[in-house]
Amino acid sequence: MEYSHRYHAYPTQEVAEGLEHHLNVHRQLYNHVRWDYTNSPEDDKPSEYDQNNKLPEWKRTWPVFAETHSKAAQATVARFHHNLTVLSELKEKGYNVGRLKRQAPTDYRSVTYNQSGFDLDEKRGHDKDAYVWFSKIGWMKIRYSRPIPDHASIKEATFKKETTGEWFITFSLETEDEHVPEKPAVESLTASNSVGIDLGILNYVHTSDGKTVDWIDLDDEYDRLRHEQRKLSRKEHGSNNYEKQRQEVAKARRHIRRKVLDYQHKITTWLVKTYDAVFVEDLNVKEMLEQSHNARNKQDAAWRQFITLLEYKAALYGTHVVQVEARGTTKECASCGVETAKPIWVREHSCPSCGFETDRDANAAMNVLQRGFAERGLGWPESTPVETVAATDTDRFESVSASHVIETGSLPS
């Protein structure tokens, strides 16, 4: 299994200058790889292997490229071809895509060292500090908030400069299958140890067994962002004051992203620790965001990020996560299956056929659970009573065991 750990880095001024320099050199190398590919004949485009073989010649012709570590240079070539593959896949899916663009200094923010050219010293620091070394750059301190597990091996190390000016180090880790928790047998899944999730509108999450999670309150954060943006609009573009204020805007945006991500981490950890199987809708995020109503909240929800985190946590804790067809989960009655059209403002489900009544999102969550069981060939799960019993808040979530229902409450304003 592959996963990653990310750490805040605190380079000295000298090391930071080295990081900036190598970031710029790798940006130039990436642009040269792009130029070489673009200017090759259409019927003879170089592969990643071909361009890796050209690296020694390029280093002789342009000495600045010789300053890069060999594995880091190969990773930069691989980065271009990965982007090329992603572009091709989007084109095959019908998206209108152009060509890969030349990278400006503000666009290219990270460099990866693959297999060698870096080192981690966990004993050199104190308490929660450690030190990382990069070839031709030097050592820098990191906040070692999560030790690398003994059974994990480091495959890659990446340094990145955020738009806020902060530096981060990410280690790509690999764990042998023998250390990965085994998922429960499919035959053992029941309605009591499984859950369907509806990613709702009035609530962030609604589960098939009646639990709800409130939306995270970001009003203060957006007020701060608008305030910083207004201050930025009054600065002269390109001036030192403009750059300082641009970083303040970036910090405000980053704070929103981090708060959402932290919230999602806690919810997904709670889900995979509580249930043996989690069934979730396979949502068309692009289509949802194109709708006019509630667009900002949907971006805050970061549906795709939520599902990605859920799948990632499921691998760590040995939980089944299955995406099911989302279309019709709101209209279809979870009791009898009859479809009833509901405008967005109708929040209750009341079936005209069987008389079953419940919350609109609870009905959708039960349908997700039923579809998940059907997809796993388990038949129809027994119905479970639905009642709204819980909502999580960022502070309280940490203090309550993830194996228990979070106490009823709302997010602090």
Residue pairs with C-beta under 8 A, 6 or more apart in sequence:
1 174
1 175
1 177
1 180
1 315
1 316
2 155
2 172
2 173
2 174
2 175
3 173
3 175
3 312
3 315
3 316
4 170
4 171
4 172
4 173
5 146
5 148
5 170
5 171
5 173
6 168
6 169
6 170
6 171
7 130
7 132
7 142
7 143
7 144
7 145
7 146
7 168
7 169
7 170
7 171
8 142
8 143
8 145
8 166
8 167
8 168
9 132
9 140
9 141
9 142
9 143
9 159
9 167
9 168
9 169
10 140
10 141
10 142
10 143
10 167
11 19
11 140
11 141
11 167
12 140
14 138
15 137
15 138
15 139
15 140
16 167
18 136
18 137
18 138
19 134
19 137
19 140
19 159
19 161
19 167
20 161
21 67
22 67
22 68
22 72
22 111
22 134
22 136
22 137
23 108
23 109
23 110
23 111
23 161
24 105
25 64
25 65
25 67
25 68
26 68
26 72
26 73
26 76
26 108
26 111
27 103
27 105
27 108
28 64
28 65
29 58
29 65
29 68
29 73
29 76
29 77
30 76
30 79
30 80
30 103
30 108
31 102
31 103
32 58
32 62
32 65
33 51
33 76
33 77
33 80
34 80
34 100
34 102
34 103
36 46
36 51
36 54
37 45
37 46
37 51
37 80
37 84
38 99
40 46
46 54
47 81
48 77
48 78
48 81
51 77
51 80
51 81
52 74
52 77
55 65
55 70
55 73
55 74
55 77
58 65
59 65
59 66
59 68
60 66
65 73
67 136
68 76
68 136
69 113
69 116
69 117
69 134
69 135
69 136
70 117
71 113
71 114
71 115
71 116
71 117
72 111
72 112
72 113
72 114
72 117
72 135
74 114
75 111
75 112
75 113
75 114
75 156
76 111
76 112
78 114
79 112
80 100
83 100
84 100
87 97
87 99
87 100
90 97
91 97
101 107
109 160
109 161
109 162
109 163
110 158
110 159
110 160
110 161
111 158
111 159
111 160
112 156
112 157
112 158
113 134
113 135
113 156
113 157
113 158
114 155
114 156
115 155
115 156
116 135
117 134
117 135
118 132
118 133
118 134
118 135
118 157
119 132
119 133
120 130
120 131
120 132
120 133
120 148
120 154
120 157
120 171
121 130
121 131
121 132
121 133
121 139
122 130
122 144
122 147
122 148
124 130
124 131
125 131
125 141
125 142
125 144
128 143
128 144
128 145
129 141
129 142
129 143
129 144
130 141
130 142
130 144
131 139
131 140
131 141
131 142
132 139
132 140
132 142
132 157
132 169
133 139
133 140
134 140
134 157
134 159
140 167
140 169
142 169
148 154
148 171
148 173
149 173
149 175
149 179
151 175
151 176
151 179
152 173
152 174
152 175
152 179
153 173
153 174
153 175
154 171
154 172
154 173
155 172
155 173
155 174
156 171
156 172
157 169
157 170
157 171
157 172
158 169
158 170
158 172
159 167
159 168
159 169
160 167
160 168
160 169
160 170
161 167
162 168
162 250
162 254
163 247
163 250
163 253
163 254
164 247
164 250
164 251
164 254
165 247
180 315
180 316
180 318
181 316
181 317
181 318
182 318
183 276
183 318
183 319
183 320
184 193
184 276
184 277
184 318
184 320
186 320
186 376
186 377
186 378
187 378
188 276
189 276
189 277
189 320
189 373
189 376
189 378
190 381
190 382
191 208
191 209
191 369
191 381
191 382
191 383
191 384
192 384
193 275
193 276
193 277
194 275
194 276
194 277
194 278
194 279
194 320
194 369
194 372
194 373
194 381
195 207
195 208
195 209
195 271
195 274
195 275
195 277
195 278
195 279
195 365
195 369
196 207
196 208
196 279
196 280
196 365
196 366
196 367
196 368
196 369
196 370
196 371
196 372
197 205
197 206
197 207
197 208
197 271
197 278
197 279
197 280
197 281
197 365
197 368
198 205
198 206
198 207
198 281
198 329
198 361
198 362
198 364
198 365
198 368
199 205
199 280
199 281
199 283
199 301
199 303
199 306
200 206
200 361
200 364
201 294
201 297
201 344
201 361
202 347
202 361
203 212
203 213
203 214
203 215
203 361
203 391
204 213
204 214
204 215
204 216
204 267
204 301
205 211
205 212
205 213
205 267
206 212
206 213
206 359
206 361
206 362
206 364
206 365
207 365
208 362
208 365
208 366
208 368
208 369
208 384
208 386
209 384
209 386
210 362
210 384
210 385
210 386
210 387
210 388
210 389
211 388
211 389
211 390
211 405
212 361
212 388
212 389
212 390
212 391
213 267
213 390
213 391
213 392
213 406
214 391
214 392
214 393
214 410
214 411
215 297
215 300
215 301
215 411
216 259
216 260
216 263
216 300
216 394
216 411
217 411
217 412
217 413
218 256
218 259
218 260
218 300
219 413
220 413
221 252
221 255
221 256
221 259
222 256
224 252
224 255
225 249
225 252
225 253
225 256
228 245
228 248
228 249
228 251
228 252
229 249
231 245
231 248
232 242
232 245
232 246
232 248
232 249
235 241
235 242
235 245
236 242
256 300
259 394
260 300
260 301
260 302
260 305
261 302
261 305
262 394
263 394
264 302
264 305
264 306
264 309
265 309
266 392
266 394
266 397
266 398
267 306
267 392
267 397
268 306
268 309
268 310
268 313
269 313
269 402
270 392
270 397
270 402
270 406
271 278
271 310
271 313
271 319
272 278
272 310
272 313
272 314
272 316
272 317
272 319
272 321
273 317
273 402
273 403
274 402
274 403
275 319
276 319
276 320
277 319
277 320
277 321
277 322
277 372
277 376
278 310
278 314
278 319
278 320
278 321
278 322
279 321
279 322
279 323
279 324
279 368
279 369
279 371
279 372
279 373
280 307
280 310
280 321
280 322
280 323
280 324
280 368
281 323
281 324
281 325
281 326
281 329
281 364
281 368
282 323
282 324
282 325
282 326
283 303
283 304
283 307
283 326
284 326
285 303
285 304
288 298
288 303
289 295
289 298
289 299
293 344
307 321
307 323
310 321
311 321
313 319
314 320
314 321
320 376
322 372
322 375
322 376
324 368
324 371
324 372
324 375
325 371
326 368
328 339
328 367
329 364
329 367
329 368
329 371
330 342
330 360
330 363
330 364
331 339
331 340
331 341
331 342
332 338
332 339
332 367
333 339
333 340
333 349
333 351
333 353
333 354
333 356
333 363
334 349
334 356
334 358
334 363
334 366
334 367
334 370
334 383
335 351
335 354
335 356
335 383
336 351
336 353
336 354
336 356
338 351
338 352
338 353
338 354
340 349
340 350
340 351
340 352
342 349
342 360
346 360
347 359
347 360
347 361
348 357
348 358
348 359
348 360
349 356
349 357
349 358
349 359
349 360
349 362
349 363
350 356
350 357
351 357
356 363
358 366
358 386
359 386
359 388
362 386
362 388
366 383
366 384
366 386
369 381
370 380
370 381
373 379
373 380
373 381
374 380
389 405
389 408
390 405
390 406
390 407
390 408
391 406
391 408
391 409
391 410
391 411
392 406
392 409
393 406
393 409
393 410
393 411
393 412
394 411
394 412
395 412
396 406
396 407
396 409
397 406
400 406
400 407
